[in-house]
Amino acid sequence: MTYDLAENIAASAFVVLAYTFIVRRSSGWGNLARQGLFGLFMGLTAIFSMVHPIHVGPGIFIDARAPLIGLTALFGGPLAAVMTSLVAGGYRAWLGGVGMAAGVANAAVSLLVGLGFAFWIRRRGMTLRLSHMAALGVLLSGSSLSTLLLLPSWDLMAEVFAKTALPFLAMLPCGTLFLGALLLREQRHRDAELRMAESEARYRLLADNVTDMILVLRADGEIAYASPSARDLLGRSPEEVVGRLAGSLIHPDDREYAATAFAGLEPGSPPLAVIHRACHRDGRFPWVETSMRPALDATGAFTVIAAVRDVTERKLHEEQLHEARAEAEAANRVKSEFLAAMSHEIRTPLNGVIGFADLLLGTELTPEQRQYVALQREAGRGLLAIIGDILDYSKIEAGKLELEERAFDLHRLMRDCRDLMSNAASQKGLLLQLALGASVPRFVRGDEARIRQILLNLLGNAVKFTERGSILLSVGLLSADRMESGAAPLRFSVSDTGAGIPLAEQPNLFQRFSQGDRSTTRRYGGTGLGLIISKQLSELMNGRIGFQSSPGVGSTFWFELPLPVAAEVLGPADRPAPEASRRAARILLAEDVPMNQIVTSSILCKAGHTVEVVEDGLAAVAAVRDGAFDLVLMDMQMPRMDGVQATAAIRRLDDPRRSIPIIALTANALSDQLQLCLDAGMNDHVTKPIERDTLLAAVERWLGPAPQVPATVTAGSEPAEPVLNRLTLDTLADTLGPEVMPRFVAGTLGELAQRVDRILETGDTKAAGFDAHAMVSLAGNLGMVELSRLARAVQHACEQEREDAAALKGELRDAFNRATQAVRAALPGSVEAAI
């Protein structure tokens, strides 16, 4: 009986397999239609199993209807299960016999067990497994045996139970597992096909509707697939594009570039994007960005997936941005030129205003007159400060402000700032105090002038806005731990007892042209640029700035800077007096503005010098050629011939006088204008309005002993300027000391010699310009004036690729030899010993 039942189940399996072949082809059917077909087919299979049943007795037989009904509920759904149960139960009722009631009940119980088991599986969210098939078979075998209770007598029930219990318990779980495995495999296979179809449909939907054109390229560049976006991007259908070489769709001028990029792709290489022009059917050449990713197709062949995007609008915006940037840069240049011109035009009359005020204060005046003149001078200096702020802000905004880092005495700087502001503070009855932290190093490296500018700005604001009380200038060390690295994190602060800053106005600080409310400008004046310049200067020096203020109590403005600790530096008061003390000199002043002539010549004459005045560059050249002067003060802008042209003409004189020191007098305070003076062959510059001490200090620098020129140099081959500035060399010797100086000089001369050799040997103008640039500062450190000037000329000639670069390079060797002999003559024995 067990064997017969297994044979009945196996026969049913062939019917199930036949159904799976049919159901695969039922795509497009609705869910109810699918369930109805499944239920009908499984019901017929159940009838098939009852056509050849296993007879137990008259009117009593067993078959595979229970697994078929239960599995239909699990795989086909409730409608399919009900249909299978009705078909199987109806057929069993039609067969009749004493076991009819039990047979019909078997179909109904199998339906309930199948539906309940399916509901339990779905409720738990479980994935069907083979173990579930076996469990369902056990439940079905038990429920089928329970229907024997409906047989007419207990004796018959016991007889049938004895014959069928073992076959039911042995074969129904196995049969259910066997038939369920077939259906489960089919279900998984169909689900995989559905997922793949959905995925293909989804990707097809994306490829057909994405705005980018998708291409699949073979290794030879032939297009294997093109998305419908080809119509929008190229004006061609995908069918027209497929089979063509990708290069045929690219602008002829861009094909080589795109082909090179494509050729560099290989399996495993990263994605690559190129921007080029494509060929549209209507003759246009839209700009596109092609992103290419290498891949392998299903056969393992190398392909490239390309996404092509129209970037014509973006390119247009980039071009517009480039044009706007060029216009902005041109406007910035115009602004810089305007500021330079305005600086010159304003500083020139200011030179007379402040200069005449200084001269008047040196004469006999009544107290009332002295007061008026002093106020005039202060007004002029105030206007000069405003011009300086505007120029500084312009340079910072243009990124042309350069910091000059050198060692300086920080303690002396703090005392100088206090002393400079003490008079203004005392006039308002304010107490100005200085506090130096005990651990603050005395000597540090940084831009002393810019730090002084920030301190004086903050002190000036404190004096301006404080009516009574005191002001404290202080500096302290933020963290001693960082001193080990050689950098001192210092915090500078200026605290006052003024009215403080209202909370509503505090956000306006450190903004350009801002001074709190408008009444501040009307009451105190100024440009409102001081704090923003201080903020930008501190940030340029890798620091930060801030403030704390309490209305009615006072304010504290602070800034923090990391300043490297330096070795001891000798200040001007600490250095020994030079061997050549100040001496009277005969000076030529080239200046076309009468009041500037008077101011400058008056300052020089009171210092003991003799001054001859000329009004233009041509007269200056003639005076130098025909006269005997120790120094020339040359205005930059003059009629007939300006200062630059006059200097160049003097340097071309075939006479020893061409080496005369020339100091530029310029109202152009911008760095590129000052560099123009040096490039023209001038030795130094003094910025207008002229300050007495600044002018006399510059004159004194260039009135030292005559430069040491070796006797082997003939008059006709003398350099166009002093070979050696002895004062620079002496200052360097005082700074480094007798032990370090020889080694420093020897090392510098050795490096200069190497760079000269490289410049003369190389054919690379860029490399030669780089070495020449380094020589400018190397030679300048030792006071080699001529060599430094010539190196700068070589640098510019190489950078601009001028034709005279070779001739200038040829002069380097002789200039270096002259400079070396001059240094050795100035430091006899020490350099050779160090070498």
PyMOL commands that set and color helices and strands:
alter all, ss='L'
color gray80, all
select helices_A, chain A and resi 2-23+31-51+65-75+78-95+100-124+130-150+154-209+230-234+238-241+246-249+252-263+312-361+367-397+410-427+448-465+481-485+506-508+518-524+530-540+594-606+617-626+643-651+656-659+671-679+692-701+715-717+726-761+765-781+785-800+805-810+812-826+830-834
alter helices_A, ss='H'
color red, helices_A
select strands_A, chain A and resi 54-57+60-62+213-218+223-226+272-277+287-296+302-310+406-409+431-436+443-446+470-477+487-496+544-550+554-564+586-590+610-614+631-635+662-666+684-687
alter strands_A, ss='S'
color yellow, strands_A
deselect
rebuild
show_as cartoon
